[in-house]
Amino acid sequence: MGDETRQFASLYSNAVRDLSLLAGETTHAAFEKAQGPRLAEVVREALDAVASVFETGTDALKDWPKKRLRVLAQVTALREALDRSGVDAELRRKAGELVALVGPARPRG
């Protein structure tokens, strides 16, 4: 795997992890506090990273077109919620739905 691919995979993995932390009942408060005034920006960056993966096309994965559409629709819903209300309970719930769609990030190591 090349450096560019590793960097892309790392950004995606970090994005899914961040969205998982944001959505978590026991983790969202600490995550929000740690991000401070950059919270909305961090969420936008995470959404961009997830979208960048699912904007690609592939025939190698079963049901990719259907999953791709569902994930990108959820990313759009999250962006709209973020623009409308900022980071609130609705956004955290939608972040959890997105993480459930894409699957959990693999742990580092």
C-alpha positions in Angstrom: 0.0 0.0 0.0 1.4 3.4 -1.0 1.8 6.4 1.3 -1.1 8.2 -0.3 -3.4 5.2 0.2 -2.3 4.9 3.8 -3.0 8.6 4.4 -6.4 8.3 2.7 -7.3 5.3 4.9 -6.1 7.0 8.0 -8.2 10.1 7.4 -11.2 7.9 6.8 -10.6 5.7 9.9 -10.1 8.8 12.1 -13.3 10.3 10.7 -15.4 7.3 11.5 -13.8 7.2 15.0 -14.6 10.8 15.6 -18.2 10.4 14.4 -18.5 7.3 16.7 -17.2 9.4 19.6 -19.6 12.2 18.8 -22.5 9.8 18.6 -21.6 7.8 21.7 -23.8 8.2 24.8 -20.8 8.1 27.1 -18.2 9.7 24.8 -19.9 12.7 23.2 -19.4 15.2 26.0 -15.7 14.5 26.3 -15.2 14.6 22.6 -17.1 17.9 22.3 -15.0 19.4 25.1 -11.8 18.2 23.6 -12.6 19.7 20.3 -13.8 23.0 21.8 -14.5 25.8 19.3 -13.3 23.6 16.4 -16.1 21.0 17.0 -18.2 22.0 13.9 -15.1 22.1 11.7 -13.9 18.7 13.0 -17.4 17.2 12.2 -17.3 18.8 8.7 -13.8 17.4 8.0 -15.0 13.9 9.2 -18.0 14.1 6.8 -15.8 15.2 4.0 -13.5 12.2 4.6 -16.4 9.7 4.7 -17.9 11.3 1.5 -14.6 11.1 -0.3 -14.5 7.3 0.1 -18.1 6.8 -0.9 -18.0 9.2 -3.8 -15.7 6.7 -5.5 -17.0 3.9 -7.7 -16.1 0.3 -7.5 -17.5 -3.0 -8.7 -15.3 -5.0 -6.3 -17.7 -4.7 -3.4 -21.1 -6.3 -3.3 -24.0 -3.9 -3.1 -21.6 -0.9 -3.4 -24.0 1.3 -5.5 -26.8 0.9 -3.0 -24.6 1.4 0.1 -22.9 4.4 -1.6 -26.2 6.2 -2.1 -27.4 5.5 1.4 -24.1 6.8 2.9 -24.0 9.9 0.8 -27.6 10.7 1.6 -26.8 10.4 5.3 -23.7 12.6 4.9 -26.0 15.2 3.3 -28.5 14.9 6.1 -25.7 15.5 8.6 -24.3 18.5 6.8 -27.8 20.0 6.7 -28.3 19.3 10.4 -25.0 20.9 11.2 -25.7 24.0 9.2 -29.2 24.2 10.7 -28.6 23.6 14.4 -24.9 23.0 15.0 -23.9 20.0 17.0 -26.9 18.9 18.9 -28.7 15.7 19.9 -30.1 15.3 16.3 -26.7 15.6 14.8 -25.3 13.1 17.3 -28.1 10.6 16.4 -27.5 11.0 12.7 -23.8 10.6 13.2 -24.5 7.2 14.9 -26.7 6.2 12.0 -23.9 7.1 9.6 -21.4 5.0 11.6 -23.8 2.1 11.6 -24.0 2.4 7.8 -20.2 2.5 7.1 -19.2 0.1 10.0 -16.9 0.9 12.8 -13.4 2.2 12.2 -10.7 -0.4 12.7 -8.5 0.2 15.7 -5.0 1.4 15.2 -2.1 -0.8 15.9 
